[in-house]
Amino acid sequence: MRKGVGVLVAVCGLAVAGAVVLGMRMKSPAPASAPSVPVAAVDAGTADAGSPLDAGVATETRVPSLPLPEGPWNVSPPVRLSDGRTFATPQEAIDAAQPGQTLRLAPGVYPTELLLEKKKDLQLVAEDGPAWFIGGNDATAVLTIKDCERIGVQGLWLDLGAGVEDPPALLEVSGSTEVRLRHVFVGVGTQGILVGAVDGLLLEDVVSAWHSEYDLRIEFSTGPIAIRRSWFPSRTLPVAMFEGEAMTWEAQEARPTPAEGRDEDPMLTLDRSLTVEDSVLEGGLWFNIEGHPLTLSRSVVRSEDPRVFAALTRRVPAERFLDSVLTEAPTEEQKAALASGRSLFLRGLTSFQTPLMSPPGTDWTWLPRDADRVIVKRALARHERGIPEDSSSRMWFVEPWQAYPLCGLDAHVSLFDKPDGAGVAELRACERHSEDDAPLPTYVIQQQRDGWLELDKGWVRESEVSASEMIRHDGWVVPLPFYKSRIVSWEKDTLTVEGDATPCLNEACFGVPPTEAGGEEGSDQERATLPLPEWLPKAGGHDITQLHGAECCPT
């Protein structure tokens, strides 16, 4: 089964016990660096040369980059339509929108998918900053545009959520006419953008993260496709526009003989051209629409496959290409070629993080930053737990059905039947005990709501409870489920624990596999290395809190 990877993706916790109950299992992908080496100043007269898609359509020539919010990201802010109505969710606004209206999205995080179906003359615009949509459905794209006419999308970032194991494409467009995507970021996953049977598509300032299959795949288009100032970094498969059941090189290189009656073929009267301007395609480009032109200007195409270059030169005059070798910095010849409107075909391998040269006039500085991902992760986690931004409550990262040794932070504290309800039991205090004292009881943490933790034996105020051994970082709490262990060090993505790191063998700890432990020279204690949740920083020197020493397992 294919595994999808996005801004919020399942990762290893401290003990593997299934899906997370309270924790946001974040894996902040390391997206490829945006091409950042400017090649030449762009000629204002040729920067937006126009494409068949623009014919007769009033449209902006350039979308300004959106400012990134400096403070906390809002989660699911209200959405308004241009007629003044306000809706709680983007989908409600889309469903209520009438032709000619604009849906205005506030900057923030929207943990949901979007479906535009049979809509006409509708614009989705993030006005004051990006609208970051995070999908969590295995069977649905984050953004789907189906059977629509004249749709515009601007300023959306699309990512996958935790637990999406076999994801579809992040963005799907099918059966639609005149779709314009501007300043759209497509996050990490198996498939990026899938387009089928579209009559007119413009991708402008569209940037893709890495995908294990393809960044952009266009099948059976019935109108022109234009790609401008866009970056597709994946090197697994080329950006492809084709017809047929599969993308086969044989069909393109053989140049199949037209069938009898081709003059009556209605598909041959359509404009099914592809225009690529000022873009970077690191996995190559593949186009096999017979009888329709491919225009390539001021773009960079990289591939190690000789079939890619052979196929492109069948469509693009050789004088429009510079066949060159990929170098660490652009050569004067390469700069001059791009400045004159020619395109580069680059051969050679580099590490994934090595940026290619940027065509003139491109600006991809608006991409998500690592700091944005950390802020978004925190905002979503607090939102899921119902914790306001101004609350001091910590966010607990735990495994489902895992029992943790919990105690009162400063004294014995009460367990209630519900928040602020009747007392039903008591948590022991966290002070040290002698060897003769009974070990701390264990509890399963079932959920967190603002100010409270629901345990399997009652509710307790979050501010009053702790674990026998735990990590605290930036408002997160990661308790350890082990009784005979002590945190020794935290380096990169591993935690070293000294002592017996085997979970207690009682009914409360069922289903937890033993942790691999190994002795260390000069120590009479066994040490084990445990994987940390990957949203934690990959460096040492952070706050590791040891509340008190190890406890014995209960009998």
PyMOL commands that set and color helices and strands:
alter all, ss='L'
color gray80, all
select helices_A, chain A and resi 52-54+90-96+249-254+262-264+266-269+306-315+318-320+332-339+370-384+462-464+507-509
alter helices_A, ss='H'
color red, helices_A
select strands_A, chain A and resi 37-38+79-81+86-87+102-105+108-110+114-117+120-126+131-135+143-146+149-154+156-160+171-174+177-186+189-196+199-208+211-219+225-228+231-232+239-242+274-277+280-281+285-287+294-297+300-302+321-325+343-347+357-358+395-396+403-408+413-416+423-427+442-449+452-455+458-461+465-467+470-473+476-479+484-491+494-500+517-519+526-531
alter strands_A, ss='S'
color yellow, strands_A
deselect
rebuild
show_as cartoon
